Each structure stands twice: as C-alpha cells, then as structure tokens.
Amino acid sequence: QGAVKRQALYACSTCTPPGAEPAGICLACSYECHGTHRLFELYTKRNFRCDCGNSKFKNLQCKLLPEKGQVNSGNKYNDNFYGLYCTCKRPYPDPEDEIPDEMIQCIVCEDWFHGRHLGAVPPESGDFHEMVCQACMKRCHFLWAYASQLAGKEIPPLTKASSLEDEGIVLKVEESEEQKKEIKKEGGVEHHDTKEEKQLEQFNEPSTSSGSALLNTLILFQVVTKSEEPICKLKELQSKPFVKKDTATFWPSNWRSKLCTCEDCLKMYSELEVQFLTDECDTVLAYENKGTSDQETERRDPLMDTLNSMNRVQQVELICEYNDLKTELTDYLRRFADEGTVVKREDIQHFFEEFQSRKRRRTNRMQYYCS
C-alpha cells in the first residue's frame, strides 16, 4: 500500500543488528518473515513503508511481497530501530534501571522518553493526550506561543458565537439624502420644493427599474466582515507575552484544532515538515479508535447468526461439531505456544485438512440421525 498513514512497526535485530542500516517491518511481516527472530516493538509510526526484503536485508526475501523497491526514501529512522529510546539511549524495558518510570512518545519526532528526562514533570493525573519533547519544541519554536494558552490546560468545547459581532460580522446602516432632509424638516429647517422632492411624489407608483430612486430611500443593511484579510492566530498569540522554556510540553485532546491554518502558517509547517499537526486523524488516539471501531464491526458472532436460522436438532448438531473443532484446534495450537514458535498459514491449512479427513472417517463408519 506504499507509505501507510500510521501503522504498528517492528525492528528485527537478527536481520539488522547494530552497525547495519536501520530498517522497519510491518506487523504482518513480523509474523510471516521474522517469526523466530528477535524483534523490537516500535509501536506506531506515521508515513512508513515496510522495509522487509529490500536492500537493507542481505539474505532475506519478503514472503508476502517479494518484488520491492531497493529503499524507501520516505521512511525516517532513529535509535528506536536499534531498541534504544529517550535522550539516555537506553533499551525498554531497561534491566539496569531501578527507577519505575513510564515512557511517553513525542508526537513530532515519535521517539519515546522517560518522564524524568523531559525537563518538566508530566501532569500527575495523566490528564494530557499528546507530548512534544524538548528538542522538538526548540525546532518548532512557534508552538511556545500556543503553549501559553493551550499546553497543560483543558480546552472547552466549541460553542456557537453569541452575536454577529463575535462571528466577525457587523451591520452598516446608511441613510439616503432624502432621509436626512426629512429629518432636517422635522427639526424646523425651511422647506424647499426641490427636484428631489418632486421625484419622491412618483415613488408611490410601482417601478421595475433596479436603479430606481426608491432604493435610495430605504435603509440599507450591509453584512460585511470586519476584515477581508484572514487573521493569523499565531501572530495574534505572538503579540502577547509568552515564555520559552527548555522543557517538553503536554497538550489536551483537541489542541491541534486551534493551530492556525492561514497560508503563511501552512507554508511554515511544510518547511518544518510538521504538516501532520493540522490533521486530527494523525493522532495515536484516532488510530486506536479506528481499530476499536473495526473490531466492533467484526465482533458479530457468525456462529450465533447461523444458529438463529436453524431448528433445534440442527442447532444441537452444529454445537457438537463446533465444540469438537474448538477442542482439537486448542490442543493443536497449544503445541506452538509451548515451543514458542509462530503459527503460519500452512500450519492452519494442514490442521483443517487433517480435521476434515478424521471427520470423513467417522461419518463413513456410522450414520446416525437425531430425532
């Protein structure tokens, strides 16, 4: 599928040991091509294409897709691909680290960091959804302007503007010259029979002309925006005082929606290679929610659907067959678990061939009927 927007990745230290070029493999290849190898779990990374079997692997061909490009130039690598994390470049779990400390992933560089190595203490309640590490805050220094307003704070849900002015709309009321004269007359100003007044006498008659002087006597409501130029949220925040620190920052769930998307800011995101920050679907939470949704869709039990369409006798027969299958399959798979080996497609195919063969032998010896 090319570079996947976000997927679970692994690194194989058996095929790419320290000193070799870093490489990442997808979940499917971790089972099919590297089942007995030593793997590092990288969790999820964005815009990555599986390297399995390309030029980074000298003596291995991908079983799922043998024909692959030599390199994936769009992939990005770091020390995670050698099983090292954080600024301390230590493995996880670290057998030499006696301090209990969870690791948090930076959503920009996607490296993992110990909580004590972020320059700031993570919120005790864990009440944050994303973290940007110290190095990425230095590189993406514009985030400090947002941090003063958003980082470490819960953002209230969006509410509808309470007035037209809040939505950037004002009403302009213009008076015609005739209205102004009428006001003057009522104020005691001497009346003069002018050409304009003679024209007013004709206004009682219908007119189809769009340029009719009648339009000049009406109150004109014009809805206009306060400014035709798009307002840059970033410049507004930068005009207010804010403090840059040498620390990581912790952000609430919907903070990305508050980032400015004006033309200048979009260009800046592109130059810094952080365009993904404006994409709500880029978040790990969105990835996990999609997985949960897919699982719920697949969770319907086909056995129960089938049973509901059968009579009582057929239901009993099907349940007996199902229990036999479940018992034999469980015993078969337990051998793989005890040996610590990966179950492959061929193993499952072999099991069902043997199962069908045993079933035929049983039914050929004796026919029975339920009543």
C-alpha angles and dihedrals in degrees: 000000000000119000106000116219091233130347143154112267139191136194120218113219090185093062099029108031123179108297094034124098113281116252138176130211132198126244094259093053090047086064102034104036105020103032096133096035130101109260136189116214110228096180111212130344130176130243096005130148121204113259096198111139098003126118092292089068110065101188105021132088121196110248094203099049113009095177106072137148116264094243139007101227093185094061120102122211137193139164090293088081088066093047095260124126144179128017088296091061094223130147123253121259089030113205090199096051111092095177113096104229130152121225123234126201121231109229093214106047093017093221118138122241137193110244091238092055098059099085089239132063112249113240108278094228091053085233097157134089105203139023133205114202127228096259093050092048088056092049094043095040092160087076090072090071089057094040092067089060104030115018114101092005133101113241114224116235117268114269130194115264110263096217142020089251090058089057092054095259128127131180121231119200117198125191123213122233089250091057091051090051091049090054090050092050092053088051092060100266113153113266118239126189099233133175090251092056091052089054090052089062089064094054092086088070117080116257129194096191114113089210093054115144087232089080089060091062095055126089108255117216112197120186108207134163119248091239132013091206115083111250115238109224090199094057090049091053093044090055088063122071116268135163128234115212135183093244143097118260131223121215136199124240103270100033093116091065088063095060116109116253100190118135095262093049093047089053090050091050089052093050090050091044093235100117088130091073090080092051112092090192090061094074122105087233091059089049092051093045090052090052091050091049092050091050092051090051091052094042096087107113109236089197092060091046089053094046092053090060094053136080122244097269093049091047092055093048093048093048091051091051091046093052091050090051093046093051095048094044092049092052091047094050093045089069090060091048092050092049093043093233129140120254110234133196092256091056092055092046090051091050094053092046089054092044093053090047092053090046092053091050090052096049094045092058096053138010117209135177133201120222 
